[in-house]
Amino acid sequence: MISRSNLIKINDYLWEIPKTGAMRVPARIFIDERMLTDILEDQSLEQIINVATLPGILKYSLAMPDIHEGYGFPIGGVAAFDIEAGGIISPGGVGFDINCGVRLLRTGKKYNEIKNQMADLATEFFHEIPSGVGRGGKLRLTDSDLDLVLKEGVDKMIAMGYGTKADKENCEAGGRLPEAEPAFVSSHAKSRGRDQLGTMGAGNHFVEIGVVDEIFDVAAANAMGLFKDEVTIMIHCGSRGLGHQVATDYIRVALGAMGKYGIRVSDRQLACVPFSSPEGQKYFKAMSAAANFAWANRQLITEECRTAWEKTFGKGSNKELEVVYDVAHNLAKVESHGGKKLIVHRKGATRSFPPRHSETPSIYKEIGQPVLIPGSMGTASYVLVGNKEGMELSFGSSCHGAGRKMSRTKARHEVSGSELKKELEGEGIVIRSGSMAGLAEEAPIAYKDVDEVVNVVQEAGLAKKAVRLRPVAVIKG
């Protein structure tokens, strides 16, 4: 186990584990001293040390303040690998829910205008958006259409009539990774995803109706079309069973191929292959296809939100629901940093690019890329913006949420779902959920304090706060 004595304090919000043993680079954790005590109790620090041993890793093995134990990489882990120096790609470094991500919609409505209909609106959302483990959606794709979704992402959904061109303009990567190759996605993975577009799933996925509670950066809020007391909609979900199967398939491939490349890992969950290898390229192209599926999924859920909104407020009212931004976590992407071509793994971490970056949407060029940080039920969510300092510190990365501090099993033992629902509704938060046990697993006490996590992000220089949102309705699987 790692103890506090193994860490060097760089400043109040950054700690380092020096390079020792098989580590190729130091490990760095963005965290404050109080939160550090909590993570010493799990294996997440050992995991960032293990990541630091992987071939081609550059500068540091990094962890965001929402760090907690994951599969191979910790959740909140970031690592960049030099492609030209034999850098690897690791399915475990991306995770099972490929491109789990967050989309934020603005509505143009003030809370007081619609608060009396909030319960009805939440009910319509719950009916329109299928949710739950293995739950299928209303759209059944042919083989050729599924391949086009995997290849084209949001573009295919718009071509099918689910959204407009404006929706994709504020998606990370335009809602499509061009490297996607459906042929490298197994038939089993495709069968698992065939009917799951437009579905939320379970676990920590949700659709949340929020209200702009506080504005920290007026210019950024104005650029995003967010104003005080405006109602927002946040969508959090990923690639469902399809992405999970892609990860499963290629972890098996990597485990079988490492010996061919002379790669040994300290944890089998870190199975990896050189990015430029045939196996590495097949996984990268399959992962990109799963990422496109996830963007298409959030796009269809956006349309389901618009349908629910129109059913509640009347014909044509849904035209005001516009995409602020859609950001991914759980991806490995080719990026240029410091003149080098890198494959950057972000697992439970989100991109945070600065003003005037080539990949920042044109309307956000002067403020930086929006960074969406959801809280847990009953707690605030945040919108931040990227900055130049974060590019230097973390390859332009930030946390992706509050981060778990309690297992789902323990949360179920400590929290009654029905009592939690009653408590949250007593605080003015409408809850719609298909499972009281699932609700208990996602109780606020199971997560770190999102305000503290976001404060570390800002004080460490990774991104800066723009807007805080408070929940008024939560729809869960």
Secondary structure by P-SEA (a helix, b strand, c coil): ccccccccccccccccccccccccbbbbbbccaaaaaaacccaaaaaaaaaaacccccccccccccccccccccccbbbbbccccbbbbbccccccccccbbbbbbccccccccccaaaaaaaaaaaaccccccccccccccaaaaaaaaacaaaaaaaaccccccccccccccccccccccccccaaaaaaacccccccccccbbbbbbcccccccaaaaaaacccccbbbbbbbccccaaaaaaaaaaaaaaaacccccccccccccccccccccaaaaaaaaaaaaaaaaaaaaaaaaaaaaaaaaaaaccccccccccccccccccbbbbbbccccccccccccbbbbbccccccccccccccccbbbbbbccccccbbbbbcaaaaacccccccccccccccaaaaaacccaaaaaaaaaaacbbbbbccaaaaaaacccccccaaaaaaaaaaaccccccbbbbbcbbbcc
